[in-house]
Amino acid sequence: MTIAEMKERKRELGLSNKSLAEKSGVPLGTVQKIFSGETVSPREDTIRALERVLRRGGGEAYSYDSYIEEAGMPGGNILKEDGATYHYERKQVGKYTLEDYLALPDEKRVELIDGVFYDMLTPTTGHQAVAGSLYALLLDHVLKNKGDCMPMISPVDVQLDADDKTVVQPDVVIVCDRDKFRDGGVFGAPDFVAEVLSPSTKDKDMYLKSFKYKNAGVREYWMIDTKLRKVVVYDFEHEEIPAVYGEDIPVPVLIWDGKCEVDFAEIYRQVGFLFE
């Protein structure tokens, strides 16, 4: 959709900026700037989030039924900007490499995926608290059991495909092959990856990175939705369909045969005030 088409569709559905922001997860200030014309080149993930609501008819906020339905979709499509028109096309390998990534200023936070740079916003305190709590629990399990696996928390560079075209920074990883630690980062696929979803990265984590993680050889992938307080777990070694856990059910770490479980109800009891 072009911005003009989005404006018309928004008018047809009778959606206010506030309701569109609530249904899409895009901050209200961002929505206001886009539809006032103040922002002329919105971020691609912002456009995708708005389009998703407008194409669905502006009904209820994104539900987990539809989330699971779409979560199994391959992530080979990304959004490209062509003038004022936004459309989906098959992802092409970009021109950027590890050398370009390392040449960026330290304050510039990006991920490199198939030669394409993707901006990363500074995570919120709630985001960091959930990721940090998960990391602490995983590390505690390893230390108590004198295990060889090494949990790590972002920022840590992961050359996911063991090449120079993809460098990602997952929120939390577990690496059980210590030979994969090279040059201050991880070379190859971690055994376990967890991403805490946020409005600005949700689509990338759900589709593009999920597809990348599976094909790179990640064994287990968690998507933690702090808004709905759900955890979507992909067991890439055994199952195609993800499992969904509410906060009332401890989530087993499958690469450790469920010997470690994460109680998200307790995590939210400790850090939930950061989301109020």
C-alpha positions in Angstrom: 0.0 0.0 0.0 1.1 3.6 -0.6 0.7 6.0 2.2 -2.2 7.6 0.3 -3.9 4.2 0.0 -3.4 3.6 3.7 -5.0 7.0 4.5 -8.0 6.1 2.3 -8.3 2.6 3.9 -8.1 4.1 7.4 -10.8 6.6 6.5 -13.0 3.8 5.1 -12.7 1.8 8.2 -13.3 4.8 10.5 -10.1 4.2 12.5 -8.6 6.9 14.6 -4.9 7.2 15.0 -5.2 6.0 18.5 -7.2 2.8 17.6 -4.8 2.1 14.7 -1.8 2.4 17.1 -3.4 0.1 19.6 -4.3 -2.6 17.0 -0.9 -2.5 15.2 1.4 -2.0 18.2 3.0 1.1 16.5 3.5 4.0 18.9 0.7 6.6 18.6 3.2 9.4 17.9 4.6 7.5 14.9 1.1 6.9 13.5 0.3 10.6 13.8 3.5 11.6 12.1 2.9 9.2 9.2 -0.7 10.2 8.5 0.0 13.9 9.0 2.8 13.7 6.4 5.5 14.7 8.8 7.2 11.3 8.3 7.6 10.7 4.5 9.7 7.5 4.7 8.4 5.3 7.5 10.4 2.2 8.6 9.5 -0.9 6.7 8.4 -2.9 9.8 6.2 0.0 10.8 4.5 -0.1 7.4 4.0 -3.8 7.6 2.4 -3.5 11.1 0.0 -0.9 9.8 -0.8 -2.7 6.6 -1.6 -5.9 8.6 -4.4 -4.1 10.5 -5.7 -2.2 7.5 -5.9 -5.2 5.2 -7.7 -7.2 7.9 -10.3 -4.6 8.2 -9.3 -3.0 11.4 -10.9 -5.7 13.6 -9.6 -6.9 16.9 -6.0 -6.6 17.8 -3.7 -9.3 16.4 -4.8 -12.6 18.0 -2.7 -15.6 18.8 -4.9 -17.8 16.6 -3.8 -15.7 13.6 -0.3 -15.5 15.0 0.1 -19.3 15.0 -1.5 -19.5 11.6 1.1 -17.1 10.1 4.0 -18.2 12.2 4.5 -21.3 10.1 4.8 -19.3 6.9 8.3 -19.2 5.4 10.1 -16.0 5.9 11.5 -15.5 2.4 9.5 -12.3 1.7 10.5 -8.9 2.9 9.1 -5.5 2.3 10.9 -3.2 -0.1 10.4 0.5 -0.8 10.0 1.6 -4.4 9.3 5.3 -4.4 6.0 5.8 -2.5 4.9 2.3 -3.1 5.5 -0.6 -0.7 5.2 -4.1 -1.8 6.3 -7.6 -1.1 9.0 -9.3 -3.2 11.3 -12.3 -2.9 14.3 -11.4 -0.8 17.5 -10.8 -2.7 21.0 -11.1 -1.2 22.2 -7.6 -0.4 25.7 -6.2 -1.0 26.9 -5.6 2.5 29.3 -7.9 4.3 30.9 -8.5 7.7 33.6 -5.9 6.8 30.9 -3.2 6.3 29.2 -4.3 9.6 32.5 -3.9 11.6 33.1 -0.5 10.0 29.9 1.0 11.4 30.2 3.4 14.4 29.8 1.7 17.8 26.6 3.6 18.5 24.9 2.3 15.3 22.9 -0.8 16.2 22.0 -3.0 13.3 21.8 -6.6 12.2 23.1 -7.9 8.9 20.9 -10.5 7.3 21.8 -11.8 3.8 23.7 -8.7 3.1 21.0 -6.3 4.1 21.2 -4.0 7.2 18.2 -3.9 9.6 18.1 -1.1 12.2 17.8 -2.1 15.9 16.2 0.3 18.4 17.5 0.5 21.9 15.5 -2.0 23.9 13.1 -0.9 26.7 13.8 -1.6 30.3 11.0 -4.2 30.3 12.5 -5.9 27.3 16.0 -6.0 29.0 14.5 -7.2 32.3 12.8 -10.2 30.7 15.8 -11.2 28.6 18.1 -10.7 31.6 15.9 -12.9 33.9 15.8 -15.6 31.3 19.6 -15.5 30.8 20.2 -15.6 34.6 18.0 -18.7 35.0 19.7 -20.5 32.1 23.2 -19.7 33.4 22.2 -20.8 36.9 21.1 -24.2 35.5 24.4 -24.6 33.7 26.5 -23.7 36.7 24.5 -26.0 39.1 24.9 -28.9 36.7 28.5 -28.1 35.6 27.3 -28.2 32.0 29.4 -27.3 28.9 26.7 -25.2 27.2 27.2 -21.4 27.5 24.2 -19.0 27.7 24.9 -15.5 26.3 22.8 -12.3 26.4 22.8 -9.6 23.8 24.8 -7.9 22.5 26.8 -10.7 21.1 27.5 -11.0 17.3 26.3 -14.3 15.8 27.5 -15.1 12.3 24.5 -17.3 11.9 25.3 -18.9 8.5 29.0 -19.1 9.2 29.6 -16.6 6.4 30.2 -12.9 6.0 26.7 -12.0 4.9 24.7 -12.5 8.2 25.4 -11.2 11.7 22.5 -11.1 14.1 22.2 -10.2 17.8 19.6 -12.4 19.4 18.4 -11.4 22.9 19.5 -14.7 24.5 21.4 -17.7 23.0 22.8 -21.0 24.3 25.9 -22.4 22.5 26.9 -25.9 23.4 29.8 -26.3 21.0 32.5 -24.1 22.5 34.5 -24.2 19.2 31.9 -21.8 17.8 33.2 -18.9 20.0 35.5 -17.0 17.7 36.8 -13.4 17.6 34.6 -12.3 20.4 31.4 -13.7 18.8 29.7 -16.9 17.7 30.5 -18.5 14.4 27.6 -20.6 13.3 24.1 -21.4 14.7 23.5 -21.5 18.4 21.6 -24.4 19.8 19.0 -22.2 21.4 17.7 -18.7 20.6 15.2 -16.5 22.4 13.9 -13.2 21.1 11.8 -10.8 23.2 9.3 -9.3 20.7 8.8 -5.6 20.4 6.6 -3.6 18.0 9.6 -2.5 15.9 11.1 -6.0 15.4 8.1 -8.3 15.8 7.6 -9.1 12.1 11.3 -9.6 11.6 11.6 -12.0 14.5 8.4 -13.9 13.6 9.1 -14.4 9.9 12.6 -13.5 8.6 14.6 -14.5 11.6 12.5 -17.6 12.3 13.2 -18.8 8.8 16.9 -18.0 9.1 17.2 -19.7 12.5 15.6 -22.9 11.2 17.7 -23.1 8.1 20.9 -22.3 9.9 20.5 -25.2 12.2 19.2 -23.6 15.4 17.6 -26.4 17.4 15.1 -24.4 19.5 13.7 -20.9 19.1 11.6 -19.0 21.6 9.5 -15.9 20.8 8.5 -14.1 24.0 5.5 -11.8 23.7 5.5 -9.6 26.8 2.3 -7.9 25.7 0.2 -11.0 25.5 2.4 -12.8 28.0 2.9 -15.8 25.7 5.9 -17.8 24.6 6.0 -19.4 21.2 8.4 -22.3 21.1 9.8 -23.9 17.9 11.4 -27.3 18.3 13.1 -27.3 14.9 14.6 -30.7 15.5 11.3 -32.5 15.8 8.2 -30.4 15.1 7.0 -28.0 12.4 4.2 -26.6 14.4 5.1 -24.3 17.4 3.8 -24.8 20.9 2.3 -21.8 22.7 2.7 -21.4 26.5 0.8 -18.9 28.7 2.5 -17.4 31.8 0.7 -20.0 34.0 2.7 -22.9 32.5 6.5 -23.2 33.0 8.3 -23.5 29.7 10.7 -26.4 29.3 14.1 -26.0 27.6 13.9 -28.7 25.0 17.6 -28.9 24.1 18.0 -29.9 27.8 15.2 -32.5 27.7 13.0 -30.3 29.9 15.4 -30.6 32.9 15.3 -26.8 33.0 12.0 -25.0 33.1 11.4 -21.2 33.0 8.6 -19.8 35.2 7.5 -16.7 33.4 4.8 -16.0 36.0 7.6 -15.5 38.5 9.6 -13.3 36.0 6.6 -11.1 35.4 5.9 -11.0 39.2 9.4 -9.5 39.6 9.6 -7.2 36.5 5.9 -6.7 35.5 5.8 -3.2 36.9 8.1 -2.1 34.0 5.2 -2.8 31.6 2.6 -0.8 33.5 
